[in-house]
Amino acid sequence: MTQDQLKDAVAAAAIDEIKPWLSRSTVLGIGTGSTANLFIDRLAALRDDFKGAVASSEASAERLRGHGIEVFELNSVGTVPFYIDGADEVNAHLHMIKGGGAALTREKIVAACAERFICIADASKKVERLGEFPLPVEVIPMARSYVARELVKLGADPVYREGVVTDNGNQIIDCFEFMIDDPVAMEARINAIVGVVTNGLFAARGADVLLLGTEHGVERLTPA
Ligand SMILES: O=C(CO)[C@H](O)[C@H](O)COP(=O)(O)O
């Protein structure tokens, strides 16, 4: 199977996971990226079975609306029963690195408001130790150089993601050569740097369920 087929298989599995819980008052939290897009496309067939969605990016909001799914402001919704999103890396504790698509801050906000985080990913995303994928950090533009110097002190090789402006009007620094032994501690440590909006470690609030697309089918994993 191709990577795209594996992504589509987990998108279908996520539909099966949430379908029994949908009602006309349900508002879902929806992530960003190619796997989330496949999920959105499959969700379209169920659009009359739930109320709508909160999106973690303008791109996902546009795709949802394109399928006739109403998009709500998070502030008017409060909590969502499920947040469904992909990941760049995920470990056995279902800690993740996210933000390859630069949507990490809104993803983390919607995830914080979700009762359950369902991560959907193809098998290439599952790792023993986080950090092979460069950790994204969203920064206030004027703080970029300062934050980069602080990240060097933590052992990272920070690279400015040129030309990228987040939905929040900020910039992204990617941390290369930065293997992470304690994701919970490192998430908090980086977030404490002045000028950081948030970083792409989702460890304090990891996923509750991982639907992993493998050659042998979709595996359903919970935190080790
Ligand atoms: O965090 C993300 C976007 O900011 C995505 O979830 C992550 O990059 C995975 O993307 P894809 O499903 O395209 O592999």
The ligand as an SDF file (V2000), in Angstrom:
LIG
                    3D

 14 13  0  0  0  0  0  0  0  0999 V2000
    0.7030   18.9170   12.5770 O   0  0  0  0  0  0  0  0  0  0  0  0
    0.2870   18.9420   11.4600 C   0  0  0  0  0  0  0  0  0  0  0  0
    0.0830   20.2170   10.7130 C   0  0  0  0  0  0  0  0  0  0  0  0
    0.5550   21.3220   11.4310 O   0  0  0  0  0  0  0  0  0  0  0  0
   -0.0490   17.6710   10.7560 C   0  0  0  0  0  0  0  0  0  0  0  0
   -0.9220   16.9360   11.5500 O   0  0  0  0  0  0  0  0  0  0  0  0
    1.2110   16.8860   10.5370 C   0  0  0  0  0  0  0  0  0  0  0  0
    2.1350   17.7130    9.8400 O   0  0  0  0  0  0  0  0  0  0  0  0
    0.9520   15.6140    9.7500 C   0  0  0  0  0  0  0  0  0  0  0  0
    0.6070   15.9580    8.4430 O   0  0  0  0  0  0  0  0  0  0  0  0
    0.2250   14.8660    7.3470 P   0  0  0  0  0  0  0  0  0  0  0  0
   -1.0940   14.2740    7.7680 O   0  0  0  0  0  0  0  0  0  0  0  0
    0.1240   15.6670    6.0740 O   0  0  0  0  0  0  0  0  0  0  0  0
    1.3240   13.8460    7.2850 O   0  0  0  0  0  0  0  0  0  0  0  0
  1  2  2  0
  2  3  1  0
  2  5  1  0
  3  4  1  0
  5  6  1  0
  5  7  1  0
  7  8  1  0
  7  9  1  0
  9 10  1  0
 10 11  1  0
 11 12  2  0
 11 13  1  0
 11 14  1  0
M  END
$$$$
